[in-house]
Amino acid sequence: MAVFAYIFLTVTSGSERDVCEKLSNYEEIVELNEVYGEYDVILGVQVEELESLDRFITEEVRSIPNVILTYTMIVARRCK
């Protein structure tokens, strides 16, 4: 069963578009939004298992320059 999660990012001020551009190349990301508020970017990610999610966050997302913080919410059930 696939795992779906939302990952909220805080990035260096002014780097939002650059970070989004780098993230747009990953097939795991099914939704990518630049937002205003406490976080700067929100991505919806779908992977096959929790280990893949952990690897994606630690090895890919956190390695992007200007990503300061990640906050992940794993979805229990998609309602629609």
C-alpha positions in Angstrom: 0.0 0.0 0.0 1.4 3.4 -1.0 2.2 6.0 1.6 1.0 9.6 1.1 2.5 12.5 3.1 2.6 16.3 3.1 6.0 17.9 3.7 6.1 21.5 4.8 9.3 23.4 4.1 10.8 26.5 5.5 13.4 27.9 3.1 15.7 30.9 3.0 13.8 34.1 2.2 13.7 34.7 -1.5 14.7 31.2 -2.5 11.1 29.8 -2.7 11.0 29.6 -6.5 14.5 28.1 -6.8 13.5 25.4 -4.3 10.3 24.7 -6.1 12.1 24.4 -9.4 14.5 21.8 -8.0 11.7 19.9 -6.4 9.6 19.8 -9.6 12.0 17.1 -11.0 11.1 14.4 -8.5 8.5 11.8 -9.5 7.6 11.2 -5.9 6.0 14.7 -5.7 2.4 14.7 -6.8 1.6 18.2 -5.5 3.9 21.2 -5.2 2.8 24.6 -3.9 4.5 27.8 -2.8 2.5 29.3 0.1 2.5 32.2 2.4 2.4 31.7 6.2 4.4 29.7 8.7 5.9 27.6 5.9 7.1 28.5 2.4 6.5 25.4 0.3 4.2 22.4 0.7 4.6 19.2 -1.2 2.4 16.2 -1.5 4.5 13.0 -1.8 3.5 9.5 -2.7 6.0 6.6 -2.2 5.7 2.8 -1.8 6.7 2.5 1.9 7.8 4.5 4.9 11.4 3.7 4.4 11.2 5.3 0.9 9.6 8.4 2.5 12.4 8.7 5.0 15.1 8.3 2.4 13.4 10.8 0.1 13.2 13.4 2.8 16.7 12.9 4.2 18.6 12.3 1.0 16.7 14.4 -1.5 14.6 17.2 0.1 17.0 18.2 2.9 20.0 18.2 0.5 18.5 21.0 -1.6 20.3 24.3 -0.8 18.2 26.8 1.1 15.9 24.2 2.7 16.1 25.1 6.4 13.4 23.0 8.0 11.1 20.1 7.0 7.9 19.1 8.8 6.1 15.9 7.6 2.5 14.8 8.1 1.8 11.2 7.0 -1.8 10.9 5.7 -3.8 8.2 7.5 -6.6 8.0 4.9 -7.3 10.1 1.9 -11.0 11.1 2.0 -11.4 11.9 -1.7 
